[in-house]
Amino acid sequence: MRIMSRRTVWVLAVSVWAAQTHASVFEMPQKFPRHVQLQQQLIQSVRAGRTEEMERVSREGVALLPEDPTWQYNLACALAYRADKEEAFAALARAIELGFRDPAAIRNDNDLKQLAALPRFAALVAKAASLQGKPVAGAPQIGASTVFMGHPAEIHGSNTVWDFEAGCFKTLFALRNAELKKISAYTDSYRGPASGLIRGWMTDERASGNFGDLYVNRDDGHSRLDVTNFPGLTPVVYGEEARRHKTHLSLPNTLFGQPVIGNSSMSMVSGPFWRSLPRAVVTDPYQPLIAFRLYLNNQCWFYPEHKDHDPETGDLYPANTPYYVISQGSSFSDKPFMEAFAAAMAAFTPEVKRLLTSRQALAPTLQMILRATQRTVKQPDDYLTGAAHPVVFDVRNLDAEAMARMAHALTPEQLPPLVTLRTVKDAQAEPGVDYFDTRPEGLFDTPFAIARVVRGVARTRSMTLEAAAAPKSAGTVYRWVVLQGDPAKITIRPLSPDGSQVTVTVAYHGVYRPKGADGQPAPLQTSRVDLGCFVQNETSYSAPSLVSFYYLPNEERVYRDDGQILSIDYANSAHRYADPVLTMQKGWKDLYAYDKQGRLTGWYRTRAGAAPERFTYRGHRVLATDAQDRPTQACGVDYLPRQAGGAGVPPTLTCADTQQRFAYTYDNDADRVGRVAPAP
């Protein structure tokens, strides 16, 4: 069984699939989510040894992607468990034809041992070996399109494949300079920000210009960058086939071999799930990982916040990331930031730009430059404060000329490092006991940004994190700082001498107004805490890696003096907006009870127009009590979404009794907690 195939196999599979079924590679964004679901189901069925389920899932995978060799191969593995091996051999032969040609993998696969003793198996292994490395018959020849810099570069089916590992397209361009002139020949054509500086550097051949850079617009030209102001900047356009499948709109979905400036001045403005594109990224299960991959693909993306960061709504972003730039405002507010980034890219010396691109560090370095040159950064130490790392950037704080100067001043020896994060240990809240939403606390874990939605009832939430610098040099020191939140409620405890590993503990914040550098509350309410991790070389800090904790604004919590939860009111009487992607309206209030030793015994639940309900400390609904009012019988509870309103109303959360029954027993009269076991 091959659960995860190698990247080259997947790309080949999609090419063949597109050709032989007369389908389009641009259909893959619609098919890929189902592929991922089936892949997870296959993993579970293989681990459990459920061969019939393996076959069913593999057949559905083949139906979804008929020309994919790995799904055909997995079907052969599942069919090998049948008594009749004929169909298994046919599926294996088909997988080899489609490109699954690793003879060692086929020969050594335990799932195929049922076939190995039969003569046909050896013949198929030999066929795979003979075809290994050869093109698949009938597959289209996908190759790079030659494009002259500054002229449109078209995305079409002949230069684009689907990358299953990355979950997005990969388009191949070979950029050429048609005129073969030096950078100095284009000095007068540069009309972007900091033109006086950049023209001088171009005249001296000390600036790279935008030759080799791509510009990608994904709002159908609504907020388009004028590439003619940036000599060499190549606009990407979408061919008819790509446009027909709507793959040219909204969030980015393509890897390139060149640096990218891109934008999409779009948002979802109607329905219960309205949101800006960056809020769509951080609330989606897959998009944060795609954003990370684009970030390391030297891509710089820009989006307006459009009503997600305004006085009327407050700050609605559940996470802060360095993967893109969010501009304060709506349409066209992203353009000054794009122009500033294009200017900084043009200002890099050719050697520095080549190094940043080859090291996949161009986007992180530009993010560092943007943040270090914000007008709110009055002195170098301000870079380690929230003044440099807002979730949304205001154009009034943008200094494009300072960005260009800083970019041009970098030398190969001074390139800023990268710092990545991983979670070592994390608190585990239990659904149905610690919280009642259908989504878990983990929002996403990526190497440069980690985010949690704090759902559990505990007053404090702890996480152990480990950072790593690249490249790591002698004397590297890691700096962990509070960028947004109340420092009195946040503890960062180093676990290693260099600070690479820490435990962070954050007490409940709820909805609050963070304080600015002047000590005054910010104009916008938020319910997010941001922590930053940085490393420093001799001249500059890294771009930030960020950790966010988000508190649900539709909850009102009260804690006891000892830190135990006293009550949570989910009725949202303040009518605060709560993202329905992250939480559902519940409409009840829970009041918690404890014994004399401070141990939780359960909670009482009240809601308007209904009788109070009682729950045990294990989240079971109480059915019967003893003479001391202690639960003796209880039932399990499921929490399910319920569509009570129309199509334009998000679902609410409801709880329903299950068939499970539990018995609670007690050691003595003083015992208020008891022991629980399934009822006979």
C-alpha positions in Angstrom: 0.0 0.0 0.0 1.3 3.4 -0.9 -0.4 6.0 1.3 1.9 8.9 0.3 3.4 8.9 -3.1 6.5 10.8 -4.1 6.1 14.2 -5.5 7.3 13.3 -9.0 4.9 10.4 -9.2 2.0 12.7 -8.3 2.9 15.4 -10.9 3.2 12.7 -13.6 -0.1 11.2 -12.5 -2.0 14.5 -13.0 -0.4 15.1 -16.4 -1.6 11.7 -17.6 -5.0 12.1 -16.0 -5.6 15.4 -17.7 -4.6 14.0 -21.1 -6.4 10.7 -21.2 -9.7 11.8 -19.8 -9.8 15.0 -21.8 -10.2 16.8 -18.5 -8.4 19.9 -17.4 -5.6 20.2 -14.8 -7.5 23.3 -13.7 -10.2 21.1 -12.2 -7.9 19.9 -9.5 -8.7 22.5 -6.9 -12.2 21.0 -6.8 -11.0 17.4 -6.7 -8.1 17.8 -4.3 -10.0 18.2 -1.0 -11.9 15.0 -1.6 -8.6 13.3 -2.5 -7.2 14.4 0.9 -10.2 13.0 2.7 -10.0 9.7 1.0 -6.3 9.6 1.7 -7.0 10.0 5.4 -9.7 7.3 5.3 -7.2 5.0 3.6 -4.6 5.5 6.3 -7.2 4.7 9.0 -8.4 1.6 7.2 -4.9 0.3 6.6 -3.9 0.8 10.2 -7.1 -1.0 11.3 -6.6 -3.8 8.8 -10.1 -3.3 7.3 -9.5 -4.7 3.8 -13.0 -4.2 2.5 -12.8 -0.6 3.5 -9.4 -0.3 1.8 -10.9 -1.5 -1.4 -13.9 0.8 -1.2 -11.8 3.9 -0.5 -9.3 3.0 -3.2 -12.1 2.5 -5.7 -13.5 5.9 -4.9 -10.0 7.3 -5.3 -9.7 5.7 -8.7 -13.1 7.1 -9.7 -12.0 10.6 -8.6 -8.7 10.4 -10.4 -8.9 7.6 -13.0 -5.4 8.3 -14.4 -3.6 8.5 -11.1 -1.1 5.6 -10.7 -1.0 5.7 -6.9 -4.8 5.2 -6.5 -4.6 2.4 -9.0 -1.7 0.8 -7.1 -3.6 1.1 -3.8 -6.6 -0.6 -5.4 -4.3 -3.4 -6.5 -3.0 -3.8 -2.9 -6.6 -3.9 -1.5 -7.7 -6.4 -4.2 -4.8 -8.7 -3.5 -6.5 -9.9 -0.3 -9.3 -11.4 -2.4 -9.3 -15.0 -3.3 -9.6 -14.2 -7.0 -6.4 -12.3 -7.9 -7.4 -11.5 -11.5 -8.7 -8.0 -10.8 -5.7 -7.2 -8.5 -3.3 -8.1 -11.3 -5.3 -5.9 -13.7 -5.1 -2.9 -11.3 -1.4 -3.4 -10.8 -0.8 -3.6 -14.5 -2.8 -0.4 -15.0 -0.8 1.4 -12.2 2.4 0.5 -14.0 1.1 1.8 -17.3 0.1 5.1 -15.6 3.6 5.6 -14.1 3.9 3.6 -10.8 7.3 2.0 -11.8 9.3 1.4 -8.7 10.1 -2.3 -8.9 11.6 -2.4 -5.4 8.5 -0.9 -3.8 6.2 -3.3 -5.7 8.4 -6.4 -4.9 8.7 -5.6 -1.2 5.1 -4.4 -0.5 3.6 -6.7 2.2 0.1 -6.0 0.8 1.1 -7.6 -2.5 2.6 -10.8 -0.9 -0.6 -12.6 -1.9 0.4 -12.0 -5.5 4.2 -12.5 -5.2 4.1 -16.3 -5.6 2.3 -16.2 -8.9 4.2 -16.0 -12.2 2.4 -12.9 -13.4 3.8 -10.9 -10.5 7.4 -11.3 -11.5 6.5 -10.4 -15.1 4.8 -7.1 -13.9 7.8 -6.3 -11.6 10.1 -6.8 -14.7 7.8 -4.6 -16.8 8.0 -1.8 -14.1 11.8 -2.0 -14.1 11.9 -1.8 -17.9 9.7 1.3 -18.0 11.2 3.1 -15.0 12.2 6.6 -15.9 10.5 6.5 -19.3 7.6 8.8 -20.2 4.0 7.6 -19.8 2.4 6.8 -23.2 -0.1 9.4 -24.1 0.9 11.9 -21.4 1.2 15.5 -22.6 4.7 17.1 -22.5 4.6 19.7 -19.8 7.4 22.2 -20.1 8.4 25.7 -19.3 7.1 28.5 -21.5 9.7 31.0 -22.8 8.6 34.5 -21.8 10.3 37.8 -22.5 10.6 39.8 -19.3 8.1 42.6 -19.0 5.7 40.9 -21.4 2.7 38.8 -20.3 3.4 35.3 -19.1 0.4 33.1 -19.7 -0.7 30.2 -17.4 -2.1 27.3 -19.5 -2.4 23.6 -19.5 0.9 23.0 -21.3 3.1 24.7 -18.7 1.1 23.8 -15.5 0.8 20.7 -13.4 -0.9 20.0 -10.1 1.5 19.4 -7.2 -0.2 17.0 -4.8 2.4 17.5 -2.1 1.9 21.2 -2.0 -1.8 21.2 -2.8 -1.5 23.8 -5.5 -0.5 24.3 -9.2 3.1 24.6 -10.4 3.6 26.7 -13.5 6.9 26.7 -15.4 8.3 29.9 -17.0 11.7 30.5 -18.6 12.2 34.2 -18.5 14.4 35.8 -21.1 15.7 39.4 -21.6 14.8 40.1 -25.2 17.0 43.1 -25.6 20.0 41.8 -23.7 20.7 45.2 -22.3 22.3 46.1 -19.0 20.2 47.4 -16.0 21.5 50.9 -16.6 19.7 51.0 -20.0 16.3 51.0 -18.1 17.1 53.7 -15.6 14.6 56.2 -17.1 11.9 53.6 -17.3 11.8 53.1 -13.5 8.9 55.2 -12.1 8.2 53.4 -8.8 8.7 54.6 -5.2 12.2 56.0 -4.2 12.9 56.6 -7.9 15.7 59.1 -7.2 17.6 56.5 -5.3 16.8 53.5 -7.4 17.6 55.2 -10.7 21.0 56.2 -9.4 21.7 52.6 -8.3 20.5 51.3 -11.6 22.8 53.7 -13.5 25.7 52.3 -11.5 24.6 48.7 -12.1 24.2 48.3 -8.3 20.5 47.6 -8.3 18.9 44.4 -9.7 15.7 46.0 -10.9 12.6 43.8 -11.3 14.1 41.6 -14.0 13.1 38.1 -13.2 10.2 39.1 -11.0 6.6 38.1 -11.7 3.4 40.1 -10.8 0.2 38.0 -10.3 -3.2 39.7 -10.0 -6.1 37.5 -8.8 -9.0 40.0 -8.7 -9.5 40.1 -12.5 -7.6 43.4 -12.7 -9.7 45.3 -10.1 -6.7 46.5 -8.2 -3.9 46.0 -10.6 -0.3 47.1 -10.1 1.1 49.2 -13.0 4.0 47.0 -14.1 5.2 49.5 -16.6 6.6 51.6 -13.7 8.9 48.7 -12.8 11.2 47.7 -15.7 11.4 43.9 -16.1 8.5 43.1 -13.9 6.6 40.4 -15.8 2.8 40.3 -15.5 1.2 36.8 -15.3 -2.0 36.3 -17.2 -4.4 33.4 -17.2 -5.3 31.6 -20.4 -8.9 30.8 -21.5 -8.9 27.3 -20.0 -7.7 28.5 -16.6 -10.2 31.4 -16.5 -13.0 29.1 -17.5 -12.4 27.1 -14.3 -12.2 30.3 -12.2 -8.6 29.5 -11.2 -7.5 33.1 -11.7 -9.5 34.5 -8.8 -9.2 34.9 -5.0 -6.5 33.2 -3.0 -3.2 32.3 -4.7 -2.8 28.7 -5.8 0.4 28.4 -7.9 4.1 27.9 -7.3 6.6 29.5 -9.7 10.3 29.4 -10.2 10.6 33.2 -9.9 9.9 35.8 -7.2 6.3 37.0 -7.1 4.5 40.1 -6.1 0.8 39.2 -6.0 -2.5 40.6 -4.8 -6.2 39.9 -4.7 -8.4 42.8 -3.6 -11.5 40.7 -3.0 -13.6 39.5 -0.1 -16.7 37.6 0.7 -19.2 40.3 1.4 -22.5 38.5 1.9 -23.9 35.5 3.8 -23.1 34.3 7.3 -19.5 33.5 6.4 -18.5 36.9 5.1 -14.8 37.6 5.6 -11.7 39.1 4.0 -9.3 36.8 2.1 -6.7 36.7 4.9 -9.3 35.8 7.4 -10.4 33.0 5.0 -6.8 31.8 5.0 -6.3 31.5 8.8 -9.8 29.9 9.4 -9.3 27.2 6.7 -7.7 23.8 7.5 -5.4 23.8 4.4 -4.8 27.4 3.5 -2.2 28.3 6.2 0.1 25.5 4.9 -0.3 26.8 1.3 0.5 30.3 2.5 3.6 29.0 4.2 4.7 27.2 1.0 4.1 30.4 -1.1 6.2 32.3 1.5 9.1 30.0 1.0 8.6 30.1 -2.8 9.6 33.8 -2.7 6.1 35.1 -3.0 4.8 38.3 -1.4 1.0 38.6 -1.2 -1.2 41.6 -0.4 -4.9 41.7 0.7 -7.1 44.5 2.1 -8.7 43.9 5.5 -12.1 45.0 4.3 -14.2 45.3 7.5 -12.2 42.7 9.4 -10.2 45.4 11.3 -12.4 48.4 11.7 -13.9 50.3 14.6 -17.4 48.9 13.9 -16.2 45.3 14.0 -12.9 45.4 16.0 -10.0 43.1 15.1 -11.6 39.9 13.8 -8.4 38.0 12.9 -7.8 34.9 15.0 -4.1 34.7 14.0 -1.2 36.9 13.0 1.2 35.5 10.4 4.1 36.8 8.4 2.9 35.1 5.2 1.3 38.1 3.6 0.6 41.8 4.1 -2.9 42.9 5.1 -3.6 46.6 4.3 -5.9 48.8 6.4 -8.9 49.6 4.2 -10.7 48.1 1.2 -10.1 48.1 -2.5 -6.8 49.7 -3.7 -5.4 50.0 -0.2 -3.0 47.2 -1.1 -1.4 49.0 -4.0 1.1 51.3 -2.0 2.4 48.2 -0.3 2.9 46.3 -3.5 4.7 49.3 -5.0 7.0 49.5 -1.9 7.8 45.8 -2.1 8.5 46.1 -5.9 10.8 49.0 -5.1 12.7 47.1 -2.4 13.1 44.1 -4.8 14.5 46.4 -7.4 16.8 48.0 -4.9 18.5 44.7 -3.9 22.0 44.3 -5.4 22.0 41.6 -8.0 24.1 39.3 -5.8 21.9 39.7 -2.7 18.8 39.1 -4.7 20.2 35.9 -6.2 21.2 34.6 -2.8 17.8 35.5 -1.2 15.9 33.8 -4.1 18.1 30.6 -4.0 17.8 30.4 -0.2 14.0 30.9 -0.4 14.4 33.9 1.9 13.2 36.7 -0.3 9.7 37.1 1.2 10.9 36.8 4.8 13.6 39.4 4.3 11.1 41.8 2.7 8.7 41.2 5.6 11.6 42.1 8.0 12.4 45.2 6.0 8.7 46.4 6.0 8.4 45.9 9.7 11.8 47.5 10.6 11.0 50.6 8.6 7.5 51.3 9.9 7.2 54.9 11.0 6.0 53.5 14.4 9.5 52.0 14.9 11.3 55.0 16.4 14.5 53.1 17.6 16.0 49.7 16.8 14.5 48.0 20.0 11.0 48.9 18.8 11.4 46.1 16.3 10.8 43.7 19.1 7.5 45.3 20.0 4.0 45.2 18.6 4.7 48.6 16.9 6.5 46.7 14.2 4.3 43.6 13.8 0.6 44.6 13.6 -1.9 42.1 12.1 -2.9 44.9 9.7 -0.6 47.6 8.2 -1.6 51.2 7.9 -0.3 53.0 4.8 0.4 56.1 7.0 3.2 54.1 8.6 4.7 52.8 5.3 8.1 54.3 4.4 8.9 53.0 0.9 12.1 55.0 0.6 13.4 53.6 3.9 12.5 50.1 2.6 14.5 50.7 -0.6 17.5 52.0 1.4 17.5 49.0 3.8 17.2 46.5 0.9 20.0 48.1 -1.0 22.3 48.2 2.0 22.2 44.4 2.6 25.3 42.5 1.7 25.7 38.8 1.2 27.3 38.6 4.6 24.4 40.4 6.3 21.4 38.5 5.1 18.9 38.0 8.0 18.4 34.5 9.3 15.1 32.6 9.4 13.6 31.3 12.6 11.2 28.4 12.5 8.9 27.1 15.3 7.6 23.7 16.3 5.3 22.7 19.1 7.0 20.4 21.6 4.1 20.1 24.1 0.6 21.5 24.0 -2.4 21.5 26.4 -5.1 19.1 25.4 -8.6 20.3 26.1 -11.3 17.6 26.0 -14.3 18.1 23.9 -17.6 17.7 25.7 -15.9 18.4 29.0 -13.6 21.4 28.6 -15.3 22.9 25.6 -18.4 22.3 23.4 -17.5 23.5 19.8 -17.1 21.0 17.0 -13.6 22.3 16.0 -10.5 21.6 18.2 -8.3 24.3 19.8 -5.6 23.9 17.2 -6.1 26.3 14.4 -2.8 25.6 12.5 0.8 24.7 13.0 3.2 26.0 10.4 7.0 26.6 10.6 6.6 30.4 10.9 3.2 30.8 12.5 1.2 28.8 15.1 -2.3 29.6 16.2 -4.7 28.3 18.8 -8.4 29.1 19.6 -8.6 28.9 23.4 -11.7 26.9 24.1 -10.9 25.0 27.3 -12.1 26.2 30.6 -8.7 26.5 32.3 -7.7 30.0 33.2 -4.2 29.6 31.8 -3.1 27.8 28.7 0.5 26.5 28.3 2.5 25.5 25.3 6.2 24.4 25.0 7.8 25.6 21.8 11.1 25.1 20.1 12.8 27.5 17.7 15.5 26.9 15.2 17.6 29.4 13.2 18.7 29.0 9.7 21.5 29.4 9.2 22.5 28.9 12.8 25.7 30.6 13.8 27.8 30.6 17.0 26.2 32.7 19.7 22.7 32.6 18.2 20.3 34.0 20.8 16.5 33.6 20.5 14.3 36.5 21.6 10.7 35.8 22.6 8.5 38.8 23.2 4.9 39.8 23.8 3.7 41.7 20.7 0.0 42.0 21.7 -1.5 41.1 25.1 -1.2 41.9 28.7 2.4 41.2 29.9 1.1 40.6 33.4 -0.9 37.7 32.1 1.8 36.1 30.0 4.9 34.1 31.2 7.7 33.1 28.8 10.0 30.7 30.6 13.2 29.7 28.9 14.1 26.0 29.0 17.5 26.2 27.2 20.4 28.5 27.7 20.1 30.1 24.3 16.3 30.5 24.6 15.6 28.2 21.7 13.0 26.3 23.8 10.5 28.0 26.0 7.2 27.3 27.8 4.7 30.1 27.3 1.7 30.4 29.7 -1.1 32.8 28.8 -3.9 33.6 31.2 -7.4 34.3 29.9 -7.7 37.6 28.1 -11.2 37.6 26.6 -12.1 40.8 24.6 -9.9 43.7 25.5 -8.2 46.8 24.1 -4.4 46.3 23.8 -2.2 49.1 25.0 0.0 51.0 22.5 3.6 52.2 22.9 2.2 55.3 24.6 0.5 53.1 27.2 -3.0 54.1 26.0 -5.6 51.6 24.9 -5.9 50.9 21.2 -9.0 52.2 19.4 -9.9 48.6 18.2 -11.0 45.8 20.4 -9.4 42.4 20.0 -9.4 39.0 21.6 -6.1 37.8 20.3 -2.7 37.5 22.0 0.4 37.6 19.8 3.9 36.4 20.7 7.0 36.8 18.5 10.2 34.8 18.2 13.3 36.4 16.7 17.0 35.7 16.1 19.6 38.3 15.3 22.8 38.3 13.3 25.5 41.1 13.4 23.3 43.6 11.6 19.6 42.7 11.7 16.9 40.6 13.2 15.0 37.9 11.5 11.5 38.3 10.2 9.1 37.3 13.1 7.8 33.8 13.7 4.4 34.3 15.4 2.3 32.5 18.0 -1.3 33.5 18.4 -3.9 32.7 21.1 -7.5 33.6 20.2 -10.4 34.0 22.7 -13.9 33.6 21.5 -15.7 36.9 21.8 -19.2 35.4 22.3 -18.2 34.0 25.7 -18.3 35.8 29.1 -16.1 34.0 31.7 -15.8 34.4 35.4 -13.0 32.7 37.4 -12.7 32.1 41.1 -9.9 33.5 43.2 -8.1 30.2 43.0 -8.2 30.2 39.2 -11.0 27.7 38.8 -13.7 28.4 36.3 -16.9 29.7 38.0 -19.2 30.3 35.0 -19.2 30.7 31.3 -22.1 32.5 29.7 -22.5 31.5 26.0 -25.6 33.6 25.4 -23.7 36.4 23.9 -25.8 39.1 25.5 -23.3 41.8 24.3 -24.1 40.7 20.7 -20.4 40.6 19.8 -19.6 39.1 16.4 -18.2 35.6 16.6 -16.8 33.9 13.5 -19.2 31.1 12.7 -16.4 29.1 11.1 -14.7 29.0 14.5 -17.6 28.7 16.9 -21.3 28.2 17.0 -23.9 30.1 19.0 -25.0 28.1 22.0 -27.4 30.1 24.0 -26.8 28.7 27.4 -24.9 29.4 30.6 -22.8 26.9 32.7 -22.3 27.4 36.4 -19.5 25.1 37.8 -19.6 23.3 41.2 -16.7 22.1 43.3 -16.2 20.1 46.5 -14.5 21.4 49.6 -11.1 20.3 48.2 -11.7 22.4 45.1 -12.3 19.4 42.8 -14.8 19.9 40.0 -18.0 18.0 40.6 -19.9 19.2 37.6 -21.9 22.1 36.3 -25.5 23.4 36.0 -26.7 24.6 32.6 -29.5 27.2 32.2 -31.0 28.6 29.1 -34.0 30.9 28.5 -37.3 29.1 28.4 -35.9 25.7 29.5 -35.6 23.8 32.7 -32.0 23.8 34.2 -29.9 20.7 33.4 -27.1 19.2 35.5 -23.9 17.6 34.2 -21.2 15.6 35.9 -17.6 16.4 35.9 -17.2 14.0 32.9 -19.8 15.9 30.9 -22.6 13.4 31.3 -26.1 14.6 31.8 -27.4 13.7 35.2 -30.5 11.4 35.2 -30.7 10.4 38.9 -29.2 11.4 42.2 -28.8 9.8 45.7 -30.0 11.1 49.0 -27.1 13.5 49.2 -27.9 14.9 45.8 -24.9 13.2 44.1 -25.3 11.9 40.6 -25.8 8.1 40.4 -27.0 7.7 36.8 -26.1 9.8 33.8 -26.1 9.6 30.0 -23.7 10.6 27.3 -24.1 13.8 25.4 -23.4 14.6 21.7 -22.9 18.2 20.6 -24.2 18.7 17.0 -24.8 21.7 14.7 -28.4 22.5 14.0 -29.7 24.6 11.2 -32.5 26.4 13.0 -32.8 29.4 10.7 -32.7 29.9 6.9 -29.8 29.5 4.5 -28.4 32.9 5.5 -28.2 32.0 9.2 -25.2 30.0 10.5 -26.0 26.8 12.4 -26.3 26.8 16.2 -25.0 24.1 18.6 -27.4 21.7 20.2 -26.8 18.9 22.7 -28.5 15.5 22.5 -28.6 12.5 24.8 -26.9 9.4 23.5 -27.8 5.8 24.3 -24.7 5.5 26.6 -25.5 5.2 30.3 -23.1 5.6 33.2 -23.2 4.7 36.8 -21.5 6.9 39.5 -20.4 5.4 42.8 -18.9 7.0 45.9 -16.4 5.7 48.5 -18.0 7.4 51.5 -20.5 10.2 52.5 -17.8 12.9 52.1 -17.0 11.9 48.5 -18.6 14.3 46.1 -16.7 13.4 43.0 -17.1 9.6 42.8 -16.1 7.1 40.2 -17.8 6.5 36.9 -18.2 3.3 34.9 -20.5 2.3 32.0 -23.9 1.2 33.3 -24.7 -2.5 32.8 
